[in-house]
Amino acid sequence: MIPKCKKRSPWLYDQMKAEVEEYERVIRGEFDKETVSMNELGSHLIKLRLWKGITQSELAKRLGVSQPQVSKDERFDYQSISVEKANRILKALGVERLTIIPGNEEMPPGYEEFLQASKEMAATKEKQAG
């Protein structure tokens, strides 16, 4: 049986279904938590908050701002966010490390390998320190 809403607006139904599936993936932590492109930093901050189970109100308290301010920032995916603000949010979320890579720019040759090697080195250092 096809839901009534799908019959009326199949495009909207499919979009909502995709958004719910994405939300469920985020809650399960099925996304790269260590690396993000500059273009996706804002949505990544939202994903990190959701994954950690932190409400907008709790994040607002940690940042010393109002919940409506967090809501507004998230509604616009933290558009034009400053490095300082991003760092404050990451700290409030308890994120110690996040690698931000260029957005629309083309990656230099070997960059992916360099990034992977950097992650492996960091993991090795953590094991040795722990």
VENFEN-V172175 format. One record per helix or strand of 3 or more residues. SS is the DSSP state (a for helix, b for strand). FROM is the first residue (numbers start at 1). TO is the last residue. Records with the same first field share a line. If there is no record, write none. Layout:
BEGIN
SS: FROM-TO, FROM-TO
END
This chain:
BEGIN
a: 4-8, 10-27, 38-52, 56-63, 67-75, 83-92, 111-129
b: 35-37, 99-101
END
